Amino acid sequence: MPLFKKSLRASPKGTKGPKGPKKHDTGLRPGHRFEGEVRDLSSDGQGVVAHPDGRVFFVPGVWRDERGLFEVTSLKGRMGFARVISLSEESAQRRTPPCPHHGFSNDSCGGCPWLFMDYQEQLQSKQQQLLRMLQPLNTALAISPVWASPEELGYRNRAQLKSDGKRLGYVAGNSRDIAQISDCLVLNTKNRKTLADLRAQLPNPSWKPGRGKHWTTLDIDDDINASQVAVNDRRPFRQGNSAQNQRMREWLLSQLHNMSARSPVVELFAGSGNFTEVLVDAGCESVCAVDSFRQAIDGLQARLLPGVTGICSNLERDGSASDIEAQLSTAKLLLLDPPREGLKNIGDYLTLAPQLRTIIYISCNLATLSRDLQTAMQHKFQLQEVQPLDLFPQTPQIEVLTVLSR
């Protein structure tokens, strides 16, 4: 029985109930303008600006310590979103974006939100964010400096384009609109050629989305040309920066060479075998490679890598760890490279792996990485190494290579 009971009696008909205090109208609504300073950057790379009344606004296209005039675009509880009207104090590291499609309006491409900042400044900000998120997990651990990408532009070996049959491009920031593009400077040479060839096919009725859909998708990568691109056909996953992917493979190989026991291994989110191949090269004789995407596992199996067994399993599903319980029971090493959602049920996998001694966790999302590492530490693992790597210049995203041991 509840300790307190709230009165449900209605006010008598024709009378008014008791009046509460009137809410103070701060005047904050879309279109309201205010001056402020960017005090920090959020995890998704937007500027954090405090309104004089204390409400926090997130603003794209600004940098730490810049000051200016901002306009409210939307409100959500005690926070909101705003856009830049003008800047009275700019960062010394600000630069003119080299791409004509860069911007933060509904017709601007949102793919490179940090293109307006010097690359070294981008790296420094990523390092600071990493220290803030992960160093509390092991304050004695010295986190390595981020590995810069050899190329700021022209590095992307894959991309997903959007089309409505009339336009071709990417999704504009904070919207569902297609930002039409004539070129993309972060694509490598092969993919820029594919993009140009696809644009030459516009308008294209076969690219028109179905009822209730905003667009169709056209996945491109440097393994195919425009004639091989198919509508709404998901390409097998691969890391988007070939040079940095090679550096990750070399890092993984060095970690494996430092381990006395490299087998058996369970690899989660194995894809088509990008890191599986490194495990085999390092001498791992028994590898259980698991992925949720059947096409990826089929591609991995077709490579006939010695000692590798591919299994298709929905890793995010509750209870999925039991699908490979036998393999987990003998595993000494767990390697995983999940999508941005991480592996929220990682505890289930660790519970079923009593002989596990090492976890190598490669992540593209600091928030879910921090969550999953904390779970691993509850299972008596300790964070031993953190190596950040910049896989996607001009964006807030950072790749993190970590090692835990028990």
ABEGO torsion letter per residue (X at the ends): XBABBBBABBBBBGBBBBBBBBBBBAGBBBGBBBBBBBABBBAAGBBBBBBAAGBBBBBBGBBBGBBBBBBBABBBEABBBBBBABBABBBAABBBBABAABEABAABBAABAAAABBAAAAAAAAAAAAAAAAAAABAABBBBBBBBBABABGABABBBBBBAGABBEBBBBGBABBBBBABBAABBAAAAAAAAAAAAAOBBAAABBBBGBABBBBBBBAABBAAABBBGBBBBBBBABAAAAAAAAAAAAAAAAABABAOBBBBBGAEAGAAAAAAAAAGBABBBBBBABAAAAAAAAAAGBBGBBBBBBBAABBGAAAAAAAAAAABABBBBBBBAAEBAAAAAAAAABAABABBBBBBABAAAAAAAAAAAAAAGBBBABBBBBBABBGBABBBBBBBBBX
